[in-house]
Amino acid sequence: MQETVKKEESRYFKVPVLAVAPMMDWTDRHCRFLHRLLTRRSLLYTEMVVADAAIHGKRDRLLGYDPVEHPLALQLGGSDPAKLAQASRIGCDLGYDEINLNVGCPSDRVQSGTFGACLMREPALVADCIAAMKAASGASVTVKCRIGVDDQDPEAALDELAAAVLSAGADAIWVHARKAWLQGLSPKENRDIPPLDYGRVYRLKEKYPNVFIGINGGIGSLDEAEAHLAHVDGVMLGRAAYHHTAILSEVDHRIYGARHVAPDWAFVRDAMMDHAARHIGAGGRLGHVTRHMIGLFQGIDGARRYRQILSTDATRPGAGPEVIAHAFEAVMPSLLAA
């Protein structure tokens, strides 16, 4: 296992890699700030940012981040090589460590824009996008995809996409080990109903032993993550990291081999209070920050009261960082006794 996460000559991160998946409406800058307090080494991802928004939108709101979030990847959505190149250049200039192209999101929004999972059907176009992004960016350029869409054969579809993007210079491929059904299933259903096929991702890694291949989809624990790392180079946690956030406090030790250090929950509390104070001072609301903290403590005494305080008091007009301190009072006795 590696002690630190730095880029190799291949311009991607040393293996193994534990990443927190890009999740719409969840992995914003406040969520990532919290996650970074628990794990120094995990690779964090932004929510998907559409290339047009990155180019023309309010960059501080869409692309801003705290420097402590590194290593940090920007996920882009789009299918226009020129626009993706421009957005990649912006992301690189802002200091992102990786630029990732979304080829897996099944939402109505991406279908109407002909990107996301729709691009599984157009590997040549995806290759053009990757080549343009590589030419414009000094960061690693990667792809996050599905194993196929609708009635595609996953064996042929994933191989065809992988061959195309690797020939265009992609540094890594992250694979959500399910098909996306663009007709008949909602985005939420697409996260659960299509069956997982981890073996298909393992076979892709066998075909490309010298290429970084990461796996995503339905991985609920670090035990499962370690099992996958026997077959692939990286594991991406999604809902498990969000709804059971404390799992991230074990990542640096279990995945990266760092010395085990118990979480300093008082430090986490104080850091989140300071972060919330800065956000409120800039015109934001406490709830923007605390909504990501609901899943921090699961299964310990006081956790229910902790969640109640954050869910009610933090949303009241004028709520301030002291609400976070109040919520932590409900769980601190249990945390200190652990």
WOHU-V883753 format. One record per run of one state. SS is the DSSP state (A for helix, B for strand, O for the rest). FROM is the first residue (numbers start at 1). LEN is the number of residues. If there is no record, write none. Layout:
# WOHU-V883753
ss: {SS;SS}
from: {FROM;FROM}
len: {LEN;LEN}
This chain:
# WOHU-V883753
ss: {O;B;O;B;O;B;O;A;O;B;A;O;A;O;A;O;B;O;A;O;B;O;A;O;A;O;A;O;B;O;A;O;B;O;A;O;A;O;B;O;A;O;B;O;A;O;A;O;A;O;A;O;A;O;A;O}
from: {1;7;8;13;14;17;21;29;39;43;51;57;59;64;67;70;72;78;81;94;98;104;108;113;116;122;123;137;140;150;154;168;172;181;187;191;198;208;212;217;222;229;234;238;239;244;245;255;265;282;286;297;303;316;322;338}
len: {6;1;5;1;3;4;8;10;4;8;6;2;5;3;3;2;6;3;13;4;6;4;5;3;6;1;14;3;10;4;14;4;9;6;4;7;10;4;5;5;7;5;4;1;5;1;10;10;17;4;11;6;13;6;16;1}
